Amino acid sequence: MNKNVVIIGSGFSSLSASCYLAKAGYEVAIYEKNDVIGGRASQLTKDGFTFDMGPSWYWMPDIFDKFFNDFDKSTSDYYTLDKLSPAYKIFFSDDVITIGDSMDKICTEFERIEKGSASKLRKFISEAQENYDIAINKIVLRPGLSPFELVTKETILKVDQFFKTISNVVRKKFNNPKLIATLEFPVLFLGAKASNTPSFYSFMNFADFGLGTWHPKGGMYQVIKAMASLATELGVKIHTNSPVDKILVKNNKSVGIICNEKTITCDIVLSGADYHHSESLLDKDHRQYPESYWNKKTFAPSSLLFYIGFNKKLKNIEHHNLFFDTDFDTHSKEIYDTPQWPSAPLFYANFPSISDKGMAPENCETGFFLVPIAPNLKDTPQLREQYFNIIMDRFELRTGQEIKNNILFKETFCVNDFKERYNSYKGNAYGMANTLSQTAFLRPRLKSKKVKHLFFTGQLTVPGPGVPPSLISGKLVSELIIKNT
């Protein structure tokens, strides 16, 4: 008889693991607390407008390709991908940088800003590509069980890059603060300041400039739907409106869950829910990490989000837009060093209907605005409205248009919602930051050290935050389960 696995949560990592386990012959059932699947990658539809509520950047297309290839499928079997041209715009107080869809275009833009920077950029991205190949083909495919996983002939040659930071390296090569901000931005996806992120993670710059920015037609939720479709094809059962109240343990082995007041028995429990929350479903003596452990960790930011339907097409913008027209370092400090609501917030604005007309009604625009903030901040309707007005004023100023009177509706999402909807520790949006002391084997484990047949996956464990790492996390934990059960 095949062993059966209960998976808690239905985000990218859970869906990934479910597919690999089902393919290996396990009977797999997913239990999702919300009424829709996807975890933080949910979708909001309203009055003909479609919003990705969480991840909206499709980077590292090779990782998605590899995932579907593992099942003799391709992304094109499920959704259509377009490479964005340009990839995105960055608005500064006195200029706009456009990141094109090729290195030649990006180098031309860098050279416009700082003479002599194009050749430095090509060299920097070439080194970043080497790191990408090592990271994606070697390091991230290891389960974080031992420090020796980081030791390969390739990483030995780059050991110094684990002790320098992205900020060190970028600032030695480039002088213009706009170019520095542009090159430090991608590590925000890793959930940490560039000054705390090992320079080895420059591979994110290759993901950005080398591989480009893509868009699945219909939005990122199409990837969730694709993975769920594949999982269902493989025999996975998916249950929504099914919050898990307890993980059951007998003789130090997981034996099931309690969900909607029913006991569901199984051979293996895998949680893709927030790691801290997952451990709270266990009796205290079965938890690996005390509250003091979590409290000391550096968590990725939370976010204040606005989902807005506009009754007209907007101008002077692209699909992805970054507003770095205030001080980048000040905002970073107000997230990580002295947690507080930002004095002059940077923000991100996403308009998928620019390149995907079906995501808004005709002659309308779908707008998604994000302000990164420290986790666990006080979250009130008044604060949300205050920051809405701050970023709308700046958006109108920088793009040269009035938009406030063209808003049909707006929905908001912030710290309290992350806690309530996703059981997110301190309301974090992206999991645990990938600092040097929170890399690989130093992250919370995929396999419980206290309870047999209990496993974890997702952004707080190996390999780290982001959508592609979550796909890989699902693969890694499935391999551990197959090996250990």
N, C-alpha and C positions, 0 to 999 in steps of 0.2 A: 504494500500500500504506500502511495506517495505521501511524503511529509507535507503538512500544511502550514502555511505562513500567514500570519495576520500582520498587515502593514497599517500603521497609524498615520493618517495624512495622505494627501494626494497631490503634493507639489512635484516639481521636476525630479527630485532625487527619489521620491517614493515610486513614481511612475517608472523611472528608469530601472530601479531595483526589481519592480514587479515583473517587468518584461524579461529581464535576465533570469530571474528565478523560475518563471513560468516556462521559459525555453528549456531550462535544466530539468523540468519535470515536477517541480513543486506545485502544490495546489495553493493558489494565492488569492487572498481577499483583502481589499483596501477599505478602510473605514475613515470617512471624511466627516468632520464635525459640521461643516457648512453645507448649504443646500446646493453648492456647485463645486466641481473639482478645480484643482489648480493651485491651492494654497495661496501664496502671495502673488502668484501670476494669474489673478482673477481677471474677469472682464466685466465691464459695466456697459450696458446698452440702455439708451434712453432717447425716446423721440427721434429715432433714426440715426443717432450718434453712437459710435462704438469707441470705447476707451479700454486700453490695457491699464489695469489698476496698479500693476507692479512693474516688473521688468519691461522695458520698451526698447532696449538696444540689442540688436542681434549681431554679436561679435563672435569671432572664432567659428566660422561656418564649418570648418573641418571637424570640429568636435561633434556637431549635430550630424554631419555626414557619417562619421565613424559609428555613432550610436545606431542609426538606422541600417547602415551596412552590416552591423553585427547580426541583423535579422534578415539579411538578404533583401533589404528594402533600401529606398533612397528617399531623401526629403521630398523629391518631386512626386513621389507616390501620394503624398499627403497635402503638400502646400506649395505655392509658387513663391520663389524668392526673387527680389529685385535688389541690385546693388545701388545704393543711394548716391546720387551725384548732384550736388556735393554731399559729402558725408554729414557735415554739420557746419554751423556758423558759431563763432564766439564773439560776443559783443563786449567791447571794452568802453570806457568812458569817452575815448577819443578816436576809436577805430573799430573796424570789424575784420576779423580774420576768417577766411573761408577755407575749410579743410576739404580739398578736392578728393576725387576718387582714384587718384594715382600719385605715386611718389613724385613724378615730374611736376604735377600741379602744386603739390604741397611744398616742394622745394622752391618753386617760383614764389610762392606766398611768403615763405620764410625769408627768402632773399630780399623781398620787398621791405620787410620789417627790419632785418639786420643783415647788412652786407657781409658776405663770407659765411653765412650760417648754413647755406644749402649743402656744402661739402661736409660740414660737421654733422648735419642731420643725416646725410646718407651713411656716414660711418657709424653714427649712433644707432640707426635702425638696423644696419647690418649686424652689429653686435647684439642688438635686441632679438634679431631673428635666430641667432645661434642659441640664445637663452630660451627662446620659445621652443625650439626643437628639443632641447634638453628637458625643459619643464614638462612639455606635453607628452613627449615620447618616453620619458624616463621617470622623473620625480613624481608627478601627480598620479601616476598609475600604481603607486605603492600605498599600502594601507595604513601607514603611520604607526607601525608597531615598534619601530626601532630607529635610533639616530643613524644607524648604518645605512638606512634606505637613502639618505642624502649623499652617501659617499659613493661616487662613481668616478671613473677616469675623467669624465667631462667636468663634474662639479669640483673635483680636486683642483683643476686648472683655473676655476673661477671662485675659489673659496673666499677671496677678498671681497667679492661682490655680496657676500652675505653679511659683511660687517661695514660696508659703506651703504649710504642710503641713496634712493632715487634723487633726492634733493641735492646731495653732494655732487653727484655726477652731472646732473643737468646744469647746475649753476656754474660748474667749471667750464662747460662747453659753450654755454649761451649767456649773453649779457642782458638782452632785452627782457624785461619782466613779463611782457605779453607772451613771448615764446616760452619762457620758463613755466608760466601758468598753463600754457597749452600742453606742454610735455609732462607736467606733474598731474594733470587732470585724470588720466586713465587709471591711476592707482586708487582713485576714489572708489572704483569698483571693487577694490580689495578691502575697503572699509577702514583705511588708516591714512594718516598724514604722510605726505611724501618724505618728510624728514624722519619718519619712523619706519619706513618700508625699505627692506633691503634692495640694493640696486639691481640685484639679479631679476627682480620683478619688472625690469624694463621690458620684459617680453610683452607686457601689456601695450607698450608703445608700438611694437610690431603688429600686435593684434589690431590696433587702431589704424596705423598708417599703411602697414603692409598687406593686411587681409581685407581691410575696408569695413564699412558699415552697411548692413543689409536690412531688408524689411520683408517679413513674410506677409503676403497679401492677406488682408483681413486682421492683421495684428499678431502680436506675440502669442495670443491665446490659441492661435491656430496650431502652434507647436504642442501645447497642452492637449488639444483635441486629437492631434496626430498620435501622440504617445498613448493617450487613453484608447484610441482606436486600435493601435498595435497591441496594447495590453489585452484588450477584449478579444482580439483575434487569437491571442495566445492562451486564452482561457481564464484570464484574471476577472474576478468578480469585484465590482466597485459599488460601495454603499455610501450614499450621501446622507445628510442629516443624522449622522451616526457618531456623536461625540464619545470618546473613550474616557471613562471615569477612573479606571484602575487597571494596572497590569498585574495579573495574578502570578504568584510565585509559589512553588511547592518544592521543598527539599533543594532550595537554591537553584531552581530551574524555572524558567518562564513556562507557564502552562495555559495561558489564555488572557482574555481581557473581560472587563465588564463594560458593556456598551448599551445605552438606553435601558439600564436596569436588567439586562440579560447577560448571562455568562456565556462567553464564546470560547470554546477550548481550541487549542492549537499546539503544534510542536515547537514553533518558533515565533517570537514577536520581534518585529522590526519597526522602530519608530522613526518616521520622517518628520514628525512634528518638532517644534522648538525643543532643543535638548534639555534645557532647564525644566520646561514643563513636563517633558517625558519622564524625567526622574521624579518629578512630584507625584506621578501616578504610581510610584512604588512606595512600599513601607520604608521608613527612614533607614533601617539597617541594610536595605538592598541598594541604596543610592551610592554612587561612586564619589560624588563631589558635593561637599557641604556648601551652604550659602556663601560662606566666606570665600570659597574658590571662585564662584561666579562674580562676586562683588569686586574682586581684584582684577578681573579680566578687562581688556580693552574691547569694547563692543563697537561695531560699525554704527554709523549714525541712524537715527530715526529720520522721518521725513514729514513735512507738512505738504499735503497734496491737494490740488484743486482740479476737478474735472469740469470743464466748461464747454457748453454749446454756444457757438457764436452764429448770429443770423446773417453773416456776410463772410466773404473771403478776405483773409488778412494779407497784408503786403510786407515786403522786405524781410521775410522770414523763410526758413527752410524746415524740413521735417524735424530735425533736431537742432536746438539752439541753446547755447550756454551764455548766461549773462554774468560775466566776470568784470562788471563795471564798478565794483567796489573791491576792497582789499582782500585778496585770496587768503593771505596768512592770518589776518584778523579773524575771518570767519572760521578757519580751521582751528584756531586756538579756542574759539568759543564753542566748538564742538568737543574737542578732546582735552584741552588743558584747564579751562575754567568754564565748565558746562553751563550755558545760559542761552536764552533766546538771542539770536544774532543781532548785533547793533546795526549792521548794514549787510543784509544777506545776499550772497550769491544765489542764483537760482537757475533752473533748467526748464525749458519750455518745449513741449513736443506737439507737433501738429501733423499727425499721420495722414490726414486728409489732403495734405499738400501733394503727396506722392501716391496716395491710395484713395481715390475719389469715393469709393464705396463706404468709407468710414464716417461720412457725414452726409446729410441731405444736400441736394443740389444748391449751389451758391452759399453754402454754410461751411463752417470750420470746426473741427474737433480739436480742443485744446486741453493739454494736460500739463500742469505746472507743478514743480517740485522744489521745495526749499529743504536742503539737508540741515538737520538740527541734532543736538545732543540727545541721546536716549533719556527717557524718564523725566523729561521736563514737564512742568505744569502745563496742562492742555485745556484751554477753555474756549468757548465760542468767541469771546471777545478778542483773545489773542489771535485766533485764526483770522478773524475779520481785519484786525490791525495789520497783519502781514499780507493779507490779500491786497489791501489798499497800497501797501508799500511796493509790492512787486508789480501791480498793475500800473501804477504811476511811472515806474522805471521802464516797464515794457513799452508804454506809450511814448515816452521820451526817446528811447533808443531806436525804436522802429518808425517813429514819425507818423503815428496814426492814433486816432481815438477809438477805443474798443469797449469801454465800460458800458456805454449805452446800447451795445450790440450783443449783450449777454442774454441768452434765452433762459439759461439755468446754470447753477453751479452746485457741485457736490464737493464736500471736503472729507479728508481722511488724515488722521494724525496719531499721536502717541497712544491715546486711549483706544483708538480703533485697532491699532496693531496688537495691543494687549488683548482686547476682547475678541477680535475676529481670528487671530492667529496664535493666541496664547504666547505672544512674543515677549521674551524677557526684557523688561524695562522699555518695551515698545520699540525695540530695535527693528530696523527695516532690512538689514543686509547680513545679520548674523554676527560672528565674531571676527574682528579685524585680523588680517594676515601680517602681524608684526613678526620680528625675528623670534621673539619668545612665545609666539603663538602659531608657529609653522610646523607642518608635518606631524611628527610624533609628539609635539608639545601641545597639540590640540586635543579636545575631548575625544575619547576613543570610539571607533566604530563598533567595537565588541565590548560588552560589559565585562568588567573584571570581577564582578561580584555575583552575577546571575548567569547561569548557563543558558544558551539559546536565546539571549536577549541582545539585540543589535540596534545601532543608531545610524542615521544617514542625514545628510543635509548641510546647510551653511555653517553650522556651529562645529561640525566635525571636519574630517579630511575630505577633499583638499582645501576647501574654504569657500568664501562667498562668491556669488555670481551664478549665472545660469549654466554655462559650460562646466564649471566645477561641480555643480549639483548633479548634472548628468553623470559625470565621472564618479561622484560619491556613490550614486546608486549602483554603478558597476562594481566598484571596489567592495562595497558591503555584500553584494550578492556573491562575489567570489569567496569572501570570508565565510559566509553562511554555507556555501557548497562545500568548502574545505573542512568546516568545523562541526557540521551536523549530519 
